Amino acid sequence: MHDFNTTCLTMARISETTADLYKIQKHFNDKVTTHKWLPMEEVYSVLNHTIVAWEKSIRKQIDTIQNHLNMTFNYTTKEFEAFNEVQKF
């Protein structure tokens, strides 16, 4: 799970970097009168939103897997206890 958390933190940093790139590009486009790179603003914006969504998806998957494993181990213990009860009869 540590690797997944590290991956999520890395993706968060990447999304922060793309947000910074968007701000720099917007600042550039606001200052120049010709040769604006408007499509690059869109690229950085879309890239940021995509990475943020990907990070949220990974975090949700991690939570789902952890929940599933916890429930599996909890119910497995209860199943063995119930089986032992049945064997006593």
Order of alpha helices (4+ residues) and beta strands (2+ residues): alpha-alpha
